[in-house]
Amino acid sequence: MGLKEDFESAVSRSKQLREKPANDMLLKIYSLYKQATEGDVSGDEPGMFDFVAKAKYQAWEECRGLTSDDAMQQYVDLITKLEA
């Protein structure tokens, strides 16, 4: 399988994890997915009272500069680790 197929498989498997990951891990999963599929974060940072959106934005911001392929590979590795 190629990286794109591995990534798509990991995305499907991420929805079937035995246990729900902790919030910090969910943010990492989200940010790697967004970086892999959309590239660097764009748009204005949400206001300080929108805690969830702000946390997601900041997590994605931490992935800035990561290539799509690198983000896909890190996503696959993370989901595989969570499944173990």
C-alpha positions as a printed Julia matrix, in Angstrom:
84×3 Matrix{Float64}:
   0.0    0.0    0.0
   1.1    3.54  -0.65
   1.16   6.33   1.88
  -2.16   7.8    0.74
  -3.9    4.42   1.12
  -2.26   3.89   4.53
  -3.46   7.35   5.58
  -7.02   6.74   4.4
  -7.04   3.42   6.25
  -5.76   5.1    9.42
  -8.48   7.75   9.16
 -11.12   5.0    9.02
  -9.5    3.1   11.88
  -9.27   6.24  14.01
 -13.05   6.26  14.27
 -13.05   2.72  15.69
 -10.45   2.97  18.45
 -11.31   0.87  21.52
 -10.87   3.82  23.85
 -11.4    7.5   23.2
  -7.99   9.21  23.28
  -7.28  12.0   25.75
  -7.99  15.55  24.59
  -4.32  16.33  23.88
  -4.1   13.24  21.68
  -7.35  14.16  19.89
  -5.85  17.59  19.13
  -2.71  15.92  17.73
  -4.84  13.63  15.54
  -6.88  16.62  14.34
  -3.85  18.78  13.61
  -2.01  16.08  11.66
  -5.16  15.34   9.63
  -5.64  19.03   8.79
  -1.96  19.48   7.89
  -2.03  16.38   5.68
  -5.22  17.35   3.87
  -5.09  21.17   3.79
  -1.52  22.26   4.47
  -0.52  25.1    6.77
  -3.16  26.71   8.95
  -4.91  29.71   7.46
  -7.42  32.29   8.56
  -7.63  34.28  11.75
  -7.08  32.67  15.12
 -10.4   32.24  16.96
 -11.17  34.52  19.89
 -10.15  33.58  23.41
 -13.69  32.63  24.44
 -14.03  29.94  21.78
 -11.84  27.5   23.68
 -12.31  24.46  21.43
 -11.73  26.29  18.15
  -8.73  28.12  19.62
  -7.17  24.85  20.85
  -7.69  23.26  17.43
  -6.2   26.27  15.66
  -3.15  26.31  17.93
  -2.59  22.56  17.54
  -2.74  22.9   13.76
  -0.42  25.92  13.94
   2.19  23.71  15.64
   2.3   21.59  12.45
   3.16  24.59  10.26
   5.82  23.71   7.69
   5.24  19.96   7.9
   4.82  18.48   4.43
   1.62  16.66   3.57
   3.49  13.35   3.28
   5.2   13.82   6.65
   1.89  14.7    8.3
   0.25  11.62   6.74
   3.04   9.37   7.97
   2.9   10.82  11.5
  -0.89  10.38  11.49
  -0.57   6.71  10.43
   2.1    6.11  13.08
   0.01   7.76  15.8
  -3.15   5.79  15.0
  -1.14   2.55  14.85
   0.33   3.35  18.27
  -3.12   4.09  19.72
  -4.45   0.78  18.39
  -1.71  -1.21  20.16
